[in-house]
Amino acid sequence: MRFRRLHSTCSRLLLNEPASHLKAELPRTKLAGGEPPAKSTKVSSSDIVQWNRSITQHMRQGECDSALSLFNSMPAKSCVSWNAMLSGYLLNGKLDLAQKLFDEMPQRDLVSWNIMLSGYVKNKNFRAARILFDEMPVKDVVSWNALLSGYAQNGYVDDARRIFLMMPVKNEISWNGLLATYVQNGRIEEARKLFESKDNWPLVSWNCLLGGYLRKKMLAEAKVLFDKMPVKDQVSWNTIISCYAQSDDLEEARRLFDESPIKDVFTWTSLLSGYVQNRMVDEARRIFDEMPEKNEVSWNAMIAGYVQSKRMDLATEFFEAMPCKNISSWNTMITGYAQIGDITHARSLFDCMPNRDCISWAAIIAGYAQSGNSEEALRMFVQMKRDGGRINRSAFTCVLSTSADIAAFEFGKQIHGRLVKAGYHTGCYVGNALLSMYCKCGSIDKAYDVFKEIAEKDAVSWNTMIIGYARHGFGKQALRQFESMKEAGIRPDDVTMVGVLSACGHTGLIDKGMEHFYSMARDYGIVTNPRHYTCMIDLLGRAGRLDDAQNLMKDMPCEPDAATWGALLGASRIHGNTELGEKAAEMIFRLEPWNAGMYVLLSNLYAASGRWRDVSKMRLKMRDTGVRKMPGYSWVEVQNQIHLFSVGDTMHPDSKRIYAFLEELELLMKQEGYVSATKLVLHDVDEEEKAHMLKYHSEKLAVAFAILNIPSGRPIRVMKNLRVCGDCHTAIKLISKIVGRLIIVRDSNRFHHFSEGVCTCGDYW
């Protein structure tokens, strides 16, 4: 805007240029087409003014070569001629040509310097702008304002303030520029102090500060300022109405709306949006129907209201009736259908969009991710890159979460590379998603590297790292991280303590766990919830302290939920306490009769005790209640492709090679003392058949395939949707020793790092 004003000033000077500084040697001869006269013809000042006008016209039309040709053919030039070329180059984004021309100018006036200064500012080359500014022989208020506005518009608030304080003369633009800088960068207190330091502010400044109070939801301050305003325009009324509407004070917003002397479409829309924000969509509809005029924002607010309330039929009705659909309308509808699980309809709308932006892509990617179609979400992300779509933080965050869900480690690393190029990786929002992705993909060391790079860590950053260490079996590191969190001045919350207690549980640190559990309310004011009790029941139960676990359950301030009883059932299975296991299972079946995992846990307990009739009863009970056991499967990423395996899988193209390799491994494992844990098989068959059934579990197939296809020296990462079984755990420990590889397995509960025949869980899972 500053550059355009300078360009306009330059153009006006062309029309009133004094002739005193022109060397007009010959009388004027008028030629057609604005071409300069022959050498034998005298040049007058009006000729030069006409050529300058032609240069400006060429530049406005983007005809830089034509402007240069005319400029070079001029037998006499004024400073304004040079300035017209200079501003024209900058207008067309040719900073290098402008700089070259500026250096060649035989003489420069103040306008020349100001044009070049604004050109550097417009191109965000503040170093060159400051050097040029310091070299200027004379500066006027325009020069100072150009540099101030450049710093201001790009968020360099302190630099803008320093320039403002150095200015020998300030005008209204200077004061408004600094005020707007403070407001736009959220430094509202500094804006208020500046405003109070001076009288006679123009109306635009009052509205600017009022808008700042609105963004900060400082309702009381906004009302005081509004009441003090000597003059109010429609912007003032609309801002204060929005302020109350967005602060949930709809009664006052409505009163101000009724008081407003003039109501334009923005006044109506401010009130309408307030009702939508407060989920009063029917009242919003009444306002909408009363509106004498509607714009895109009004229609989009109503569509958003119906989407929020999941009334997609009415949202669709409005969308189809909307006379002026914009990209925001389409994005809202796509998001709405994705949120109710109708990804087919969402994709249909996406495909029909006349134009897409980064929000459109982020919405459809999130839709696929939320519907469980992770691979399609990643495919859409790749398609977005191919189409040249700009990737925003939401899209990056969504695709990182999707990569984490399916443990697409290599793909996630590629996204990390793009984040670094985009400069998003050190931000808290994207950084936390990146941190979570590495934790869930089994690369806890890489997660810690990302954690260190996050510029301003919040509680989510610390919690993710603590929980990550806990799930990977590095309990002591998790507790050290917890201490560092407190030293950094971040207050632990209830999620932090779940991570801390889980860390103690995964590594058997009973005394530490008890200490942290009882410190929650005392030291941090955290109210214990069922998740904390579940962690403690799990900790005590796994250690064999089943009586202590039951006593703690009795002391719970609320009724134990299914997860808490599940922890007790799991502990009963580990320690073979069938009676307690049956009691826990009975409570779970009452609370969650559909929970197939608990049927399986109890069946395991019966099978380990040889109670095959009870195993059969469990199977019949599951059939009668319609509960189906989730099939177990494992997957591994090799060369950016996910390879999925189920028990006894023969569908994979490499299945013959995999099975042959497993046979070789079994012989080597037996030499290391391996014996199949046949008691884990939930079928009453002979031992040989049980051993055969265990041999081809999905995680063993995935590990074998990975060893055959992932180069030596790189970790193997296998994911499983259920808990890894005891036999596979023993087998993979031995395999890691035999092949000399680090094998990381993520099951539904935690990570296992197998190396040299040992697992980080210490067989405590």
N, C-alpha and C positions, 0 to 999 in steps of 0.2 A: 504493500500500500504506500509506504514511504517513497519507494522508487517511482511508482506511478505518479505521485504528486510532483516529484522532481521533474519527471518527463513532461508532465502537463505544463509545469512552469517554463520549462525549456521551450516548449512549443509556443506558448504565449509570447515569449521573448522574440521568437522569430517574426512575429507579426508587428512588433514595435521596435525593431532594432535601429538604434541611431546610426547615421551614416558617417559620423565623424571618424570612426576608426577603420573605415574601409578605404582601400586604395582604388577608387574608381577612376580608371585612366581614360576611358572612352565613353562617348554618349551611348545610352541604352538602346539596344536594338531588340525588339521582341521576336522571339523564335517560337515555333510551334513545339509542343510536346515537352516543354520545360528543359530542352537541351541547352547547354552553354553556347554562347556565340563563338564565332571564329575569332582567331587571334587579332584580326584587324579591327574588331568591333570593340568599342568602349564598354565597360561594365559599370552598372550603377548599383546602388545599394538595394534597390527594389528587385533587381535581377537575383542578387544573392539571397534575398528573403524568399523569392519564389523557388529557387533551387533547394533552399533549406526545407521549405514546405514539402517539396517532392521527396527529399531524402526521408523526412519523417513519415510521409505516406507509405513509401516503400517498406520502411522498417515495420510499420504497424501491420502491414500485410505479409510480413515474414520474408520479404524480398531483399535479403541482405546483399546479395551480389549486385543487384540493380542499383541499390543505394550506394555501394562502394564505387561502382562504375561512374555514376553521376558525380560523386564526391571527388574522384580522381581527375575528372575532366574539367572541374571548375577552375577557371583561370585566376579567380580570387576567392579566398575563403575568410570567413570571420570566425571568431571563437565559438559562436553559436553553431556554425557548420560542424566544427569538430565535436561539440557537445551533442548535436543531433545524431551523429554517427555513434558516439560513445553510448548514449542512452539507448539507441536502437539495438546495438549489439547486446547490451545487458537485457533489454526487453526480450530478445530472442534466445537468451540463455548462452551467449557466446562470451563468457568471461575472459577467456584467453585472448580473443581478438580485441576486446575492450581494453584489456591491460596493455596490449602491444600498442594500440592507438594512443592510449593515455601517455605512454612513455615517449611517443613520437611528437606529441603536441608542441608546437613552437612556443605557445604561451597558454597558460591556464588561468581561468577566472575561478571565483569561489564556487560557481555552479559546477564546473568541471570536477573539482575536488569532491563536492558533495555527491555528484552522480557516481563517481568511482567508489566512494566510501559506501554508499547504499548498495552498490553492486556486490561488493565483498560481503556485506551484511546479509544480503538476500541469499548468497551462496554459502552462508554459514562459515566463511573463512574469516574468523574473528581475529586471528593473529595478523593477517595481512591488513585487515580493517584498522586494527589498533596502530600498526606501524604507519599506515597512511595518515591516520588521524593525527598522530604525533608529529608528522612531517608537514602538516598543513601550515602555510604561512599565516593564514587568517582563518578563524573559525567563527561561524555564527550559530545562532540557536538551532538552526536546521542541522548543522554538523553534529552538535552534541546530541540532539534528539535521535538522529540516525543511529548513532552508536548505542545510545541508551535503549532504543526500541529493539535493536538487534539482540542485545543481551537479554532483554525482558522477554521477548517472544520465544527464546530458546531455553528459558528456565535458569539463566545465570543471574539469579536474583541479587546476590551480593555484589557482583560486578556492575549491575544496573544501578544499584544504590550508590556505589562509589562514584560512578559517572555523574549521577544526579547531584551529589554533594559537591562535586568539583565545578559544576556549571556556574559560570559568572552571571549568566542571565537565564532565568527559567520562564517558560510560558505555559499556557494551559496544557499544551501537548505533553510537556515534560512532567508536570504534576500528575496528569491523568495516566501517563505511561507507567510511572512507578506505582501508582495506586493499583492499576490493573494487574501489574506484575505480582504484587503481593497477593491480591485476591486469587488470581489464576493458579498460583503455586501454594495455596492453602495457608498462607502466612497472614491470617486474618487479624491477629492482634497488632502486627506492624502496620497493616492497612488502616486499622482504626486509629492508631496513634498519628499516622501521617494525615489522615482526614481531619483530626481534631487540631492539628497544628496550623491550620489555615482556614480562613473564612472564604465566603463567596465561591464555593465550588459550583460548577455547572451541573445541570440536571443529570447528564450522562454519568457523572462521578457518583452522585447520590445513588443512582440505579446500580452502578457497578458494585459499590459496597453492600447494598441491599441484596444483590445477587450472591455475593460472597457469604453473607449470613445465611442465605437460603441453602447453599451447598453444604455449609457446616451444621445446618439444622439448629442455628442459634435464634430460636423463635423470639425470645424476649428482646434481644438486641435489635432484631429486624423490626419489631413493632415500635420500639422507641425511635429508631431512625426514621421509619415511615411517618410517624406522627410529627417529627421535627421538620420534615421536608417542606420548604417554602412553596414549592410547586410540584405537582405530581402529574405524570402523563400516564398513558395506557400501560407502558412498560412497568411503571411503579406499581400500579394496581395489580397487574398480572403477577408480578413477582411476589407481592405480599400474600395474594390469594394462594399461589403455589406453595409458599412457605408454610402456611397453616394446613393446607391440604396434605402436604407431604409429612407433616408432623402429627398427623392423625386427628387434628382438631377441625373436623369437618363443619362443626356448628359455627365456629368463628369464620372459617373460610366461606361458608354460605352467606353469613351476614355481610362480610366484605364484598362478596360478589353482588349482593343486592344493592349495596351502597355505591358500587362503582358507577361513575357518571356515564362512561362509555364502555360497552361490552363488545369486544371484537371476538373473532374466532379463537384467539389465544386465551381470552378470559374464560370463555366457555370450556375450552379444552383443559385449562388448569384445574377447574372444579371437577370436570369429568374424570381426569387422571387421578385426582385425590380419592374419589369413590372407588375407582378400579384398584388402586394401591391398597385400599382397606378392604378389598374383596367384597364390596357392596355393589356387585355388578348389575343388579336389577335397578338400583337407584341411579347408577351410571347410565343405564339404558334410557331411563326417563329423561335425564339431562340431555342425552344424545338426541332423543326424539324432539326435544324442545328447541334445539339449536337452529338458529336462522341460517347459519352457514357452517359447513363442515370442511375440514381439510384432511390431509393424509394422517396427521397425528391423531385427530379425533377418531377416525376409522380404526387406526392401528391400536389405539387405547382400548376400544371396545373388543377387538379381536383378542388382544392380550388378556383382557378380563375374562372372557369366556374360556380361553386356553388355560388360564390359572385355575379356574373352577372345573376344568376337565369337561366342559360342555361343548364338545367339539362339533356337535350338530349346529349349534347357534354360531360358533366361530366360523364354520364353513359357510353358513348362510350369509354372514356379514362379508366374508372374504369374496364370495361370488358376486355380491351386490355392490362391492366397493368400486366406484367409478375411476379411482386413481391409484391402483395398486402400485406400491413401490417395493424395493427389495426387502425392506423391513417386514412388510405384510407377508411375503412368501416365507421369510425366515421364521416368523412367529408360528405360522401354520405347520411348517416342517417340524419345529421343536415340539409343538402341541401333539401331533400324531406320534412322534417318536416317544414322548413321555408316557403315552397311554399304551405303548407297545405295538402300535400299528405301523411298523416300519415299512410295510409295503406301500401304504398310502403316502407316507412321508417321502419315500423314494420316488413315487410317481410325481409328486409335486416338485421335488428337486429336479427331476428330468425335464419338467415343463417350464422351468424358470427361464425367462428371457435373458436375465443377467444374474450372475452369482458373485458374492463377495466372500471374504474369509469367514464371516459368520455363517453363511449358508453351508460351506464345507464343514465347519466345526459342528454345526447342528446335525448333519447327516452322519458324520463320523461318530459323534456321541450317541446318536440313535442306534446305530449298529452295535456299538460297544455295550450300551445298556440292555439291548435285547439278547446279548450273549453271542452275537455273531462277530467275534473278534477279528477273524481273518478278513471279513468284508470291510470292517472298519479300517484295517491296515491297507487293504487294496484301494479304498477311497482316498486315503491319505497319499498314497503313491500317485493315484490319478490326479489329485489336486496339484501335486508337484509338476507332473507332466503338462498339465494345462496352464502352468505358469501362475497359479493362484497364490496370492500372498498368504502366508501362514501366520496366524495370530497366536497369542499365548494360549487361548482356550483350545485350539486345535492341537498345539504341541502337548499340552497337559493331558488332553483326552487320549491321544495316541500313545503317550508314555504310559498312562494307566492301562491301556489295552495291551501294550507290550508286556507290562508287568503281569497282567492276568494270565496270559498264555506263555509267559517266560520267554518271549522272543528277544533273547539277549543281544544277538548280533544286530537285529533291526533297531533295538533300543539304542545301541551304541551309535548307529548311523544318525538317529534322531539327535543324539547328544552332539554330534559333530555339527549338525545344522543349527542347533541352539547356540553353540559357541559363535558361529558365523553371524547369527542374528543378534548376538549380544544379550540373550535372555537367560543364559545359564546361571548367572550370579544373582538373579532376582529371586525373591523368596517364593513367589507363587509357582513359577516353573521349576525353580531349584528343588522345591520339596517333592514335586512329581518325579523329577529325575532321580532324586535320592531314593524315593519309594520304589522306583522301577529297578534300580540296581539291587536294593535289598531283596525284592521279591524274585529277581532273576538269579539269585545265588551268588552275587559278587559283592560281598560285604566290604571288602577293601576298597573297591571302586566307589561304593556308596560313601565311605568315609572321606575319600578324596573330594567328592562332590560337596559333602557337608562342609568341609573346610573352605570351599570356594564361595559358599553362599554369603553375600555381603552382610545382610542383616537377618540373623537367624531368629525365628519366632518359636513359640512353644511347639508348633507342629514339626519344625525341623528337628528339634531335640527329641521329641517323642518318637519320631520315625526312626531316628538312629538308635535310641534305647531299645525300642521294640524289635528293630532289625537285629541288633546284637543278641537279644534274648531268643528270637526265633532260630538264629543260627547256632545257638548253643554256647555262645560266648558270654556267659552270665557275668563274669568279673569285669569284662570290658563294658557291659551294659551298666553296671553299678558305678564304674569310674566315670562313664558319660553322665550319669545322673548327678554325681558330685560336681562335675564341671558345669552342668546346667545351672545348679544353684549358685556356683561361684560367679557365673556370668550374669546373675541377677534375674534369671527367668524363673518365675514361680511355678513349681510343679502343679499339675492339675490331676483330675481323676484318671485321664488317659495315661499320663506319665506313670502313675502308680500301678496301673494294670501292667505296663511294660516292666516296671521294676519287680513286681511280684512274679510275673512270668519268667523273668530272668532267673530269679531264685528257684522257681519251680523246675525249669528246664535243666538246671545244674545241681539240684539237690541241696541248695543252701538254705536249710530249714531255719536256723537261728536268725540269719539275716532277713529271711522272709517274714518271720514273726516280728522282728524289730521294726521293719518298714511298715508292716500292716498296722501296728499299734501307734506308729508315729503320724499316721495320716491326719487324723483329726487334731491331735495335740500340736503338731509342728506346722501344718499347712492349712488347717481348717477344711480339709476335704471330707465330705460325707461318704462313708463306705457304701458301695452299691453291690448288687448281686455279682457283677464281674470280679470284683475284688475278692469276695467270698469264694467264688469258684476257683480262682487262682490258689487260694489258701487250702481249700479242700483237696485240690489236685496235688499241691506240694506235700501236705501231710499224708494224704492217701498213698502216694507213690513211695513215700518213705516207710510205709507199713504202719503208720500211726493212725489206724482206722478209728479207734475210739476217740482220739483227739479231734479227728475230722468230723465225727458225728456230733461231738459236744459243741464244736464251733457252729455247726449247722443249727443246733438248737438255740444258739445265742443270736442268730441273725435277726435284725429288726424287721425283716419282711419274710414272706414265705419263700423257701428255696425254689428256684425255677428249674426247668428241665436241664439246663447246662450244668447247674450245681449238682443235681442228682446224677448227671452223666459223668461228672468227675469222680463221684463216689463209686459208680458202677465200674468205671475204668480201673480204679484202684482195687476194687474187689476182684476183678479178673486177674490183675497182676499177681495178687497175693492168694488167689484161689479161695476166697471167702464167698462161697455160693449163696449162703443165707442172706448176707448183707447185699450181695449183688441182686438177688431176687427182689428184695425190699426196694432197692433203688430203681430197678427196672419197672416195678409196679407203679411207682410214683411218676416215672417218665411217661409210661403208656397212658396214664390219666391226663397228663398235661399236653403231651404231643403224641397222640396215637399214630401219626404218620411218620414218625422218626425211625427210618429203617436202620440207621446206624446203631441205635440202642438194641434193636432186636439182634443184630449181628454180634454186638458185644456180649449179650447174655448167652447167645448160642455158643460163642467161643468159650465162655466160662463152663457151660454144660459139657462141651466137647472135651475140654481139658480134664474134666472129671469123669469122662467116659459115660456120661448120661445121655446116650444117643436117643432114647425115647423123648427126652425133653427137647433135644435139638429138633426132632421131627415135629413136636408140638409147636415150637416157635415158627417153624416153616409153615405149618398149617394156619397158625394164627395170622401170620403175615398175609397169606393168601386170602383168608376170610375177611380181613380188614382192608384188603386192597392195597397193602403196602408192598412196594417193590424195592428190592435191594438195588442200589445204584451200582451198575457194573464198573469194575475197576479198570482204569486205563492209564497208561503212562505215555509221555511224549518227550521228544528231544529235538533240538534245533540243529540242523546241519546244513551249512551253506545257504542260509536264509530260508530254509524250508522246514516246516514242522512235520515230524514223522510220528505217527500215533500208533500205539500198540495196545492190544487187549490180551487177556490170558489165552495162551495157546494159539496166538494169532499166526495164520499162515497166508494172509492176504498181502503182506508186504512183498515187494519185488525181490528183496534180499533175504527172504525168510529161510531158504535152504542154507545159505551161508551163515546166517545168524544161528540156526539150530546146530549146525556142525561146530561152530565156534563154542557154543554153550556146552556141548558134549566134551570138548577139549578142556574147557575151564573146570567142568565138574570133576574130571579125573585129577586135575591139579589141586583142586580144593580138597578132595578126599585125602590126598597126600599130606595136606596141612591139617587134617583132622576133622574135616567137615562131615556132619551128620544131619540129614534132613530133619526139620522140626515137625514131624508128622502129626503131632498132637494138635496142630493148628488147623488141620483139614476138617471141615465141618461135614464129613461124610463117613459113614460107618463101613469102610472098605479096608482091604488088607494094606499092610505097611508099604508094600512095593507100589501099589496103586496110588497111595497117598504121596509117596516120594515123587512119582511121575507127575502128579497134579501140581506139586509145588515147583517143579523144575522150570516150567514155562510161564511163570507169573510175568505180568506186563513190564514190571520194572527191570527184571532180568533181561528180557528181550531188548528193552530200550538201552540198557547199559552195554550189552554185547554189540548192538548196532553202532553205538557211539564210539566204542573202542576201535571198531573196524574202520570207521569213517572220519573220526576227528584226529588230526595230526598229533603225534606224540609231543608231550610238553604242554599241551593246552588242557585246562580243566574240562571235565565232562559234567554237564548239567542236565539232570533228568527230573522231570516233574511228574507227580502222581496225584490223582484227584482224591484218593483215599489215603488212610495211614499206611505206611509201609509195613508189611507183615514181618514177624520175627525171623522167619526163615530167610527171607530176602535180605534183611538187615545183616544177618550173620554171613550170608553168601557174598554180599557186596563188600563187606569188610575184607574178606579173604581175597576177592578179585582185585581190590585196590592194591593189595600187597603183591599179588602174583604179577600183575601187569605194570606195577609201578606208576599208577596214575592217581591224580586227585579226582574223586568222584563225588559230586554234590547232588544230593537227592532232596527235592522239596516235596513233602507230602502235605496232607490237609492240615497238619498241626504245626510242623516245624521243619527246619533244615537239618540234614545230616551231612557232615563233611567227612568222607571216608578217605583215609590215607595211611599207607603202610600197615594195614590191618586193624586200624583203630578208627572209631567214630567220635566226633566232637560231643555227641550226646552222652558219651560214657555209658552207653547201653541204658540210659535213664530217659525213656520216652514212653 
